[in-house]
Amino acid sequence: MAERVVLAYSGGLDTSVGIGWLKDATGKEVVALAIDVGQDGEDMDVVRQRALDCGAVESVVVDAKDEFANDYLMPALKANAKYQKQYPLVSALSRPLIAKYLAQTAQELGANSVAHGCTGKGNDQVRFEAAVTAIAPELTSIAPVRDLALTRDKAIVYAAEHNLPIEQSKKSPYSVDQNVWGRAVETGFLEDPWNAPIEDIYTYTKNPAEAGAPTEVIITFNQGIPVAIDGESVTPLQAVEIMNRLAGDQGVGRLDMVEDRLVGIKSREVYEAPGAIALIAAHEALEDLTVERDLARYKRGIEAKWSELVYDGLWFSGLKRALDVFIDESQKYVSGDVRLKLHAGTAVVTGRQSKQSLYDFELATYDTGDTFDQSLAKGFIDLWSLPSKIAARRDLAN
């Protein structure tokens, strides 16, 4: 049997041409692997057949939507994960899952290499290859666009010469990557950070300026994971899908940012992640109610580091695993209900309640019944500020 290479297959131009290009350059048979992570609008049966029509010896499609939601999105939600305090790691979260199946499929088929369609300028090449190396260090990774000089112009010519059943337009206005957690749009006119996004680039969200009456929704969490919406039990995947629809209809979750890429360049990116942004807002509000002050303060730094590790392709690193343990422990009491008002591009928390709440009304109230002993405050302030007072005396004496 000829040697095989397992290709992460998206169904687009680069990976479709990459099937024949890989075979010609390496002499290896190509197995196409497509992972369904909720990329809306794509028929995975069509994608599977397209890979075969483009020359793959096998075409494997894996429905990983629930696994993606359970094992990748829920840890991100518990971490309130946002790279640069904005980006909810839409593409970064799917790559380690895809890499896991790449490595697993290669091992099952006895292949000694895997491949992906990334360029040498992006983050995803690092995410795929670092993850594969962490899972199966014996495998090598090949990137046709980066390693085998497969440019877009060459891909278009190759597709035409071989009558491949794919879109062959030379002028795609932008590049899109999507899954159930959100949608990333880049390149084209968006490469100039002065150019405003146009309405045509959005599909997960409606125009906030055309939003109807506000939508109110109650999300129930159990240990940091959404388990019900408006009283109806949901799986993690269902929670994301429902919030995508509710928040998307109100234009929630549009992001326009200049991002610090792992490879050292800045990149203008536009995202829409309605469910992710709404769920993170609700989760943070419930943490405010249920997590003690010092733990909450420390966790914010952990969240930033966790987000950076995932963005940088280190999902399977020892530090990331250790931080997961900390974050899971922090979620022990993050259970209760959060009420959100979704309207005109905003997701505003209007109420929160929990049996694990640390909010004590009798301590917090300024009205009759206040149990807070204000007489203790003066002595507390004297002791709290004592180091500053002593240091100030020294400073003034010199």
Buried (B, 14 or more C-beta within 10 A) or exposed (E): EEEBBBBBBBBBBBBBBBBBBBBEBBEBBBBBBBBBBBBEEBEBEEBBBBBEBBBBBBBBBBEBBEBBBBBBBBBBBBBBBBBEEEBBBBBBBBBBBBBBBBBBBBBEBEBBBBBBBBBEEBBBBBBBBBBBBBBBEEBBBBBBBBBBEBEBEBBBEBBEEEEBEBEBEEEEBBBBBBBBBBBBBBBBEBEEEEEEBEEEBBBBBBEBEEBEEBBBBBBBBEBBBBBBBEEEEBBBBBBBBBBBEBBBBBBBBBBBBEBBBBEEEEBBBBBBBBBBBBBBBBBBBBBBBBBEEEBBEEBEEBBBEBBBBBBBBBBBBEEBEEBBEBBBEBBEBBBBBBBBBBBBBBBEBEEBEBEBBEEEEEEEEEEEEEEEEEEEEEEEEEEEEEEEEEEEEEEEEE
